[in-house]
């Protein structure tokens, strides 16, 4: 009974509840948007976004949420914490949400120290679980230790496996007094609704004999195995020509969505490969949604151990299945839905390549594709509800600053609120 009463008291939120969301790494806009969308739905919340680099028209995504309680993002060099700042800087918020905690804690060191001293509570989103050992050069553990000492931090993990890595490998290196914080390790799947994904959801279903398949992410061969994809296209084209002179079989168009130095494409498949360079986020999700499959094309196993792949939540947001082994579903267990029994990926057998799976998908017909895409959207919608419920509960038990209740200051001063 006492515990219930304490929780009820804790849920009496300050009005307004001030939440600062930061991203000082220059990337991870998808996670940033998901955090803003979810925390921005809290009753009486006012969200102050800060972003180092406004890339790929990310503000259009934030605007699409239609929330009147989300300020226009401030950018590099424009994060002020001092409430006496003439430009209307933000006094220490009730909650600060770090999008890339390993980088925010160092890049905004002074601001974060000031917020801690003024009683803010931190939600610390972990991207690279391997950087959180005590002796790592990132200094992430050392930077977060004062927040743990103050009892003012909850860690957010983008997948179950990164939380598991942190618990098994990083946490044991911490000082013993800090290890109890594992009770505040939570998984947050970075998903949110995007109108362009709904528009693209039906664009794949045409009478054309060409189906789009997408690979997303920076054009780095160290991360993605483009060579194998191109070799498969070459082989399939050769076999198709041998079978038929008119070559009416369904063709694959491979969309490489990203930025950076393009991988070299063999002349034999050049007409089937499209580079979608530096798309806006709205166009990015439209292209993904118009595909029958997304290929992770992992070049190594790091996305199964200590890093969370951005392709997985992108699949959910766009409503398009990934191709991958059952290991992918087991690692990113949320892909299976609430009951843990749904299949949202195109399963890859042991001796199959990702493109072998695509060929098999196309032979199965459009009905199978429609059904699998509908399942992906169903799981996404479940996760949107689960994310909100989790954030509502986590923030409901945060010990807010008492003085916020008595503040007469205009909570919107110095921040742009019209989009």
C-alpha positions as CSV (number, residue, x, y, z in Angstrom):
1,X,0.0,0.0,0.0
2,X,2.8,2.4,0.9
3,X,4.5,1.8,-2.5
4,X,1.2,2.5,-4.3
5,X,0.8,5.8,-2.4
6,X,4.3,6.8,-3.2
7,X,3.8,6.1,-6.9
8,X,0.6,8.1,-6.9
9,X,2.3,11.0,-5.3
10,X,5.2,10.8,-7.8
11,X,2.7,10.9,-10.7
12,X,1.5,14.4,-9.7
13,X,3.7,16.0,-12.3
14,X,4.8,19.6,-12.3
15,X,2.7,21.7,-14.7
16,X,4.4,22.1,-17.1
17,X,6.9,19.3,-17.1
18,X,10.0,20.6,-18.9
19,X,11.9,18.0,-21.0
20,X,15.1,18.8,-22.8
21,X,16.1,16.3,-25.6
22,X,19.7,16.6,-26.8
23,X,21.7,15.0,-29.7
24,X,25.3,16.2,-29.8
25,X,26.8,13.5,-31.9
26,X,25.7,14.8,-35.3
27,X,23.7,11.8,-36.2
28,X,21.1,9.4,-34.8
29,X,18.2,11.6,-35.9
30,X,15.8,8.6,-36.0
31,X,16.4,7.9,-32.3
32,X,16.1,11.6,-31.5
33,X,12.8,11.8,-33.3
34,X,11.4,8.7,-31.5
35,X,12.3,10.1,-28.1
36,X,10.7,13.5,-28.9
37,X,7.6,11.8,-30.2
38,X,7.2,9.6,-27.2
39,X,8.1,12.0,-24.4
40,X,6.2,14.7,-26.2
41,X,3.0,12.7,-25.7
42,X,3.2,13.0,-21.9
43,X,0.5,15.1,-20.3
44,X,1.6,18.6,-19.5
45,X,5.0,18.1,-21.1
46,X,6.9,20.8,-22.9
47,X,9.8,19.5,-25.0
48,X,12.8,21.6,-25.8
49,X,14.9,20.0,-28.7
50,X,18.6,20.5,-29.2
51,X,20.4,19.0,-32.2
52,X,24.0,19.5,-33.3
53,X,23.3,19.0,-37.0
54,X,19.9,19.4,-38.6
55,X,20.5,16.9,-41.4
56,X,18.2,15.6,-44.2
57,X,15.3,17.9,-43.2
58,X,14.7,16.2,-39.9
59,X,12.5,19.1,-38.8
60,X,9.9,18.0,-41.3
61,X,9.6,14.8,-39.4
62,X,9.2,16.6,-36.1
63,X,6.6,18.9,-37.6
64,X,4.6,16.0,-39.0
65,X,3.9,14.9,-35.4
66,X,1.6,17.9,-35.1
67,X,2.4,18.6,-31.5
68,X,2.1,22.1,-30.2
69,X,4.2,21.4,-27.2
70,X,7.5,20.8,-29.1
71,X,9.8,23.7,-29.6
72,X,11.7,24.3,-32.9
73,X,15.2,22.6,-32.4
74,X,18.2,24.7,-31.5
75,X,21.3,23.8,-33.2
76,X,25.1,23.9,-32.7
77,X,26.4,26.4,-30.2
78,X,22.9,27.4,-29.1
79,X,22.3,25.4,-26.0
80,X,22.0,27.7,-23.0
81,X,21.2,26.5,-19.6
82,X,21.5,29.7,-17.6
83,X,18.0,31.1,-16.9
84,X,19.4,34.6,-16.8
85,X,20.6,34.5,-20.4
86,X,19.1,37.4,-22.4
87,X,18.2,35.1,-25.2
88,X,15.9,33.1,-23.0
89,X,18.0,30.1,-22.2
90,X,16.4,27.1,-20.6
91,X,16.7,26.8,-16.8
92,X,17.7,23.3,-15.8
93,X,14.8,21.0,-17.0
94,X,12.9,18.5,-14.9
95,X,14.2,15.8,-17.3
96,X,17.0,15.7,-19.8
97,X,16.9,13.0,-22.5
98,X,20.2,12.2,-24.1
99,X,19.9,10.8,-27.5
100,X,23.5,9.7,-27.8
101,X,24.7,9.5,-24.2
102,X,28.3,8.5,-24.9
103,X,28.7,11.8,-26.9
104,X,26.3,14.2,-25.2
105,X,27.9,13.7,-21.7
106,X,31.3,14.8,-23.1
107,X,30.2,17.3,-25.9
108,X,27.9,19.1,-23.5
109,X,29.9,18.5,-20.3
110,X,29.4,21.9,-18.7
111,X,25.7,22.0,-19.5
112,X,25.1,18.5,-18.2
113,X,27.0,19.2,-15.0
114,X,24.9,22.3,-14.4
115,X,21.7,20.4,-15.0
116,X,22.7,17.7,-12.5
117,X,23.5,20.3,-9.9
118,X,20.1,21.9,-10.4
119,X,18.3,18.6,-9.9
120,X,17.5,17.4,-13.4
121,X,16.9,13.7,-14.1
122,X,18.7,12.0,-16.9
123,X,17.5,9.4,-19.4
124,X,20.7,8.1,-21.0
125,X,20.4,6.4,-24.4
126,X,23.2,3.9,-25.1
127,X,24.3,3.3,-28.6
128,X,27.7,1.6,-28.2
129,X,27.5,-0.8,-25.2
130,X,31.2,-1.7,-25.7
131,X,32.2,1.9,-24.9
132,X,30.9,1.8,-21.3
133,X,33.6,-0.3,-19.6
134,X,35.3,1.6,-16.8
135,X,38.6,2.0,-18.6
136,X,37.3,2.8,-22.1
137,X,38.7,5.9,-23.7
138,X,35.3,7.4,-24.3
139,X,35.1,8.3,-20.6
140,X,31.3,7.5,-20.6
141,X,31.3,5.6,-17.3
142,X,33.2,8.3,-15.6
143,X,30.9,11.0,-16.9
144,X,27.7,9.3,-15.9
145,X,28.9,8.2,-12.4
146,X,27.8,11.5,-10.7
147,X,24.3,10.9,-12.0
148,X,24.3,7.4,-10.6
149,X,25.5,8.7,-7.2
150,X,22.7,11.2,-7.2
151,X,20.1,8.5,-8.1
152,X,19.0,10.5,-11.1
153,X,19.6,8.3,-14.2
154,X,17.8,5.7,-16.2
155,X,19.6,4.0,-19.1
156,X,17.7,3.4,-22.3
157,X,18.9,0.6,-24.7
158,X,17.8,0.4,-28.4
159,X,17.6,-3.4,-28.3
160,X,17.6,-6.3,-25.8
161,X,21.0,-7.5,-26.9
162,X,22.8,-4.2,-26.3
163,X,21.3,-4.2,-22.8
164,X,22.5,-7.7,-22.3
165,X,26.0,-6.8,-23.5
166,X,26.1,-3.9,-21.1
167,X,25.0,-6.0,-18.2
168,X,27.4,-8.9,-18.9
169,X,30.5,-7.1,-20.0
170,X,30.5,-3.4,-19.1
171,X,28.7,-3.3,-15.7
172,X,31.1,-5.7,-13.9
173,X,34.0,-3.3,-14.6
174,X,32.1,-0.5,-12.7
175,X,32.6,0.4,-9.1
176,X,30.5,-1.9,-7.0
177,X,28.4,0.9,-5.6
178,X,27.2,1.8,-9.1
179,X,26.2,-1.7,-10.3
180,X,22.8,-1.5,-8.7
181,X,21.8,0.9,-11.4
182,X,21.1,-2.2,-13.6
183,X,17.6,-2.0,-12.1
184,X,17.2,1.0,-14.3
185,X,18.2,-0.6,-17.6
186,X,15.2,-0.3,-20.0
187,X,14.8,-1.1,-23.7
188,X,13.3,1.6,-25.9
189,X,12.7,0.7,-29.5
190,X,13.1,3.9,-31.6
191,X,9.9,4.0,-33.7
192,X,7.4,6.7,-34.6
193,X,4.8,7.3,-37.3
194,X,5.8,9.0,-40.5
195,X,3.1,10.1,-43.1
196,X,5.4,9.4,-46.1
197,X,5.7,5.7,-45.0
198,X,1.9,5.4,-45.3
199,X,2.0,7.0,-48.7
200,X,4.7,4.6,-49.9
201,X,3.1,1.5,-48.3
202,X,1.0,0.8,-51.4
203,X,3.3,2.0,-54.1
204,X,5.1,-1.3,-54.4
205,X,2.0,-3.1,-55.6
206,X,2.0,-2.3,-59.3
207,X,1.8,-4.2,-62.5
208,X,5.4,-3.5,-63.3
209,X,7.8,-6.5,-63.6
210,X,10.2,-4.8,-61.2
211,X,10.3,-4.9,-57.5
212,X,12.2,-2.5,-55.2
213,X,14.6,-3.9,-52.6
214,X,16.5,-1.4,-50.3
215,X,19.7,-1.3,-48.4
216,X,20.0,1.7,-46.1
217,X,23.0,3.3,-44.3
218,X,26.3,5.1,-45.0
219,X,28.1,3.7,-48.1
220,X,30.7,1.9,-46.1
221,X,32.0,-1.5,-47.2
222,X,33.2,-2.1,-43.7
223,X,29.5,-2.1,-42.5
224,X,27.7,-3.5,-45.5
225,X,28.5,-6.3,-48.0
226,X,27.7,-4.7,-51.3
227,X,30.0,-7.0,-53.3
228,X,27.9,-10.1,-52.6
229,X,24.7,-8.2,-53.6
230,X,26.1,-7.2,-56.9
231,X,27.5,-10.7,-57.6
232,X,24.1,-12.2,-57.0
233,X,22.4,-9.8,-59.4
234,X,25.0,-10.6,-62.1
235,X,24.4,-14.3,-61.6
236,X,20.7,-14.1,-61.7
237,X,20.8,-12.0,-64.9
238,X,23.0,-14.5,-66.6
239,X,20.8,-17.4,-65.6
240,X,17.6,-15.5,-66.6
241,X,19.0,-14.8,-70.1
242,X,19.8,-18.5,-70.6
243,X,16.3,-19.5,-69.7
244,X,14.4,-17.1,-71.9
245,X,15.1,-14.8,-74.8
246,X,12.3,-12.4,-73.9
247,X,13.3,-12.3,-70.2
248,X,9.8,-11.5,-68.7
249,X,10.7,-12.6,-65.2
250,X,10.3,-10.1,-62.4
251,X,13.4,-8.0,-62.0
252,X,14.9,-6.6,-58.9
253,X,15.8,-2.9,-58.5
254,X,18.3,-2.4,-55.7
255,X,18.0,0.9,-53.9
256,X,21.1,1.9,-52.0
257,X,20.0,4.7,-49.7
258,X,22.7,6.6,-47.9
259,X,25.5,9.0,-48.1
260,X,29.3,9.1,-48.6
261,X,31.5,7.5,-51.2
262,X,29.4,5.2,-53.5
263,X,30.5,1.6,-53.8
264,X,31.6,0.7,-57.4
265,X,28.8,-1.1,-59.3
266,X,29.7,-3.7,-62.1
267,X,28.6,-2.6,-65.5
268,X,26.5,-5.7,-65.9
269,X,24.0,-4.6,-63.2
270,X,24.4,-0.9,-63.3
271,X,20.9,-0.4,-64.7
272,X,19.3,-2.3,-61.8
273,X,21.1,-0.2,-59.0
274,X,19.8,3.1,-57.9
275,X,21.7,5.4,-55.5
276,X,19.3,7.5,-53.4
277,X,21.9,9.9,-52.0
278,X,21.2,12.1,-48.9
279,X,17.4,11.8,-49.1
280,X,15.3,13.8,-46.7
281,X,13.9,11.6,-44.0
282,X,10.4,11.8,-45.5
283,X,11.6,10.6,-48.8
284,X,13.8,8.0,-47.1
285,X,10.8,6.3,-45.5
286,X,8.8,6.6,-48.6
287,X,11.4,4.6,-50.6
288,X,11.7,2.0,-47.8
289,X,7.9,1.6,-47.6
290,X,7.7,1.1,-51.4
291,X,10.1,-1.8,-51.2
292,X,9.3,-5.5,-50.8
293,X,12.3,-6.0,-48.5
294,X,15.1,-4.3,-46.7
295,X,18.5,-6.0,-46.7
296,X,20.7,-5.4,-43.6
297,X,23.7,-6.6,-45.6
298,X,25.8,-6.8,-42.4
299,X,29.5,-7.0,-43.2
300,X,30.3,-8.4,-39.7
301,X,28.5,-9.6,-36.5
302,X,28.8,-6.4,-34.4
303,X,25.1,-5.7,-34.8
304,X,24.4,-9.0,-33.1
305,X,26.6,-8.2,-30.0
306,X,27.2,-4.6,-28.9
307,X,25.6,-2.3,-31.5
308,X,21.9,-1.8,-32.5
309,X,21.3,-1.7,-36.2
310,X,19.3,1.3,-37.5
311,X,17.9,-0.9,-40.3
312,X,15.8,-2.8,-37.8
313,X,13.6,0.1,-36.5
314,X,13.7,1.6,-40.0
315,X,12.0,-1.6,-41.2
316,X,9.2,-1.1,-38.6
317,X,8.7,2.6,-39.3
318,X,8.4,1.9,-43.0
319,X,6.4,-1.2,-42.6
320,X,8.7,-3.3,-44.8
321,X,10.2,-6.6,-43.7
322,X,13.9,-7.2,-43.3
323,X,15.7,-10.2,-44.8
324,X,17.7,-12.1,-42.3
325,X,18.3,-15.3,-40.4
326,X,16.2,-16.3,-37.4
327,X,19.1,-15.1,-35.4
328,X,18.0,-11.5,-36.3
329,X,14.6,-12.1,-34.8
330,X,16.1,-13.7,-31.7
331,X,18.6,-10.8,-31.2
332,X,16.0,-8.0,-31.9
333,X,13.3,-9.9,-30.0
334,X,10.8,-7.1,-30.2
335,X,10.4,-8.0,-33.9
336,X,8.2,-10.9,-32.8
337,X,5.5,-8.8,-31.3
338,X,3.8,-8.9,-27.9
339,X,3.3,-12.7,-27.8
340,X,6.7,-13.4,-29.3
341,X,5.2,-15.5,-32.1
342,X,4.9,-13.2,-35.1
343,X,7.3,-13.3,-38.0
344,X,8.2,-9.8,-39.4
345,X,11.3,-10.8,-41.4
346,X,11.8,-12.8,-44.5
347,X,13.7,-15.7,-43.0
348,X,17.1,-16.6,-44.6
349,X,18.1,-20.2,-44.6
350,X,21.6,-21.4,-43.8
351,X,22.9,-21.7,-47.4
352,X,20.9,-18.8,-48.8
353,X,22.2,-15.3,-49.5
354,X,19.9,-12.3,-48.9
355,X,19.2,-12.0,-52.6
356,X,18.3,-15.7,-52.7
357,X,15.6,-14.9,-50.2
358,X,14.3,-12.0,-52.4
359,X,14.0,-14.3,-55.4
360,X,12.0,-16.7,-53.3
361,X,9.7,-13.8,-52.1
362,X,8.9,-12.7,-55.6
363,X,8.0,-16.3,-56.6
364,X,5.6,-16.4,-53.7
365,X,3.5,-13.7,-55.2
366,X,2.0,-10.3,-54.0
367,X,-0.4,-11.8,-51.5
368,X,2.5,-13.1,-49.3
369,X,4.2,-9.8,-49.5
370,X,1.1,-7.8,-48.5
371,X,0.6,-10.1,-45.5
372,X,4.1,-9.8,-44.2
373,X,4.1,-6.0,-44.6
374,X,0.9,-5.8,-42.6
375,X,2.4,-7.9,-39.8
376,X,5.4,-5.4,-39.7
377,X,3.0,-2.5,-39.3
378,X,1.1,-4.3,-36.6
379,X,4.2,-4.8,-34.5
380,X,5.2,-1.2,-35.1
381,X,1.8,0.0,-33.7
382,X,2.2,-2.3,-30.7
383,X,5.6,-0.8,-30.0
384,X,4.3,2.8,-30.2
385,X,1.9,2.0,-27.4
386,X,4.5,0.0,-25.4
387,X,7.0,2.9,-25.7
388,X,4.5,5.4,-24.4
389,X,3.4,3.2,-21.5
390,X,7.0,2.6,-20.5
391,X,7.9,6.3,-20.7
392,X,4.7,7.3,-18.8
393,X,5.6,4.9,-16.0
394,X,9.3,5.8,-15.9
395,X,8.7,9.5,-15.7
396,X,5.8,9.0,-13.3
397,X,8.2,7.8,-10.6
398,X,11.0,10.3,-11.2
399,X,11.5,12.6,-8.1
400,X,10.9,16.0,-9.7
401,X,12.2,19.2,-8.4
402,X,9.8,20.8,-5.9
403,X,10.7,24.4,-6.9
404,X,9.3,23.8,-10.4
405,X,5.8,23.9,-8.9
406,X,6.3,27.4,-7.6
407,X,8.0,28.9,-10.7
408,X,6.4,31.9,-12.3
409,X,8.7,32.0,-15.3
410,X,7.3,31.7,-18.8
411,X,8.2,28.1,-19.8
412,X,8.3,29.0,-23.5
413,X,10.4,32.1,-23.3
414,X,13.3,32.3,-25.6
415,X,12.4,29.3,-27.7
416,X,10.6,29.1,-31.1
417,X,7.3,27.2,-30.9
418,X,5.8,27.8,-34.4
419,X,6.9,25.5,-37.2
